[in-house]
Amino acid sequence: MRMAFIMFDDMTTLDLAGFHNAVTWLKKRNILENISWDYCADASEVTDDRGMRIRADRVFPDLTAYDLIFIPGGIATRRLVHDPLFVDWIRTAAGVPYKVSVCTGALLLGAAGFTKEKTITTNPLALDELKPYCKDVVQVRAMRDGDVFTGGGITASVDLGLFFIETITNKDVVQEIQLYMDYPYYDRGPLNEQEDRP
């Protein structure tokens, strides 16, 4: 499985890092074969929303070459949904089997047209912004609708990574990776049910 981690200026790095850390254990522990990934961006280096600079492996690659794309959120997503060059680039992932986002990265999946008939989620503070792009919006930590996996806000990225791993492997693998990550929270309630929040 070849994965593209999409990056851009003013992204939230924890959005990317949570999912990334979870799924890359599949290679680190030799759980699945042929796992690889690239850090892909619209420039050779991006600066996140806290000032951290990160180098990209590839600039505007054709995303058809990947099996999974992952899009983080961040304040820039509100601007990028109106950037034809960036959105057209994301659209090259139309045939990619797994389209994944966390937080407001879902806005970019929506702008690319991948969520029109889907039920998806995002950061609880951005649920209304997502409504024009999809069939329905729910407030959960992680969910799947067909080829689209979406996660809630920022730290939900870890849950989304574990949920994705469970989808393509099994619960035993997830529990093994939870031990490596020292992350005991994934089993706390079904992720695909509406969360009641005060």
Secondary structure, 3 states (H helix, E strand, C coil): CEEEEEECCCECHHHHHHHHHHHHHHHHCCCCCCCEEEEEECCCEEECCCCCEEECCEECCCHHHCCEEEECCECCHHHHCCCHHHHHHHHCCCCCCEEEEECCHHHHHHHCCCCCCCEECCCHHHHHHHHHHCCEECCCCEEEECCEEEECCCCHHHHHHHHHHHHHCCHHHHHHHHHHHCCCCCCCCCCCCCCCCC
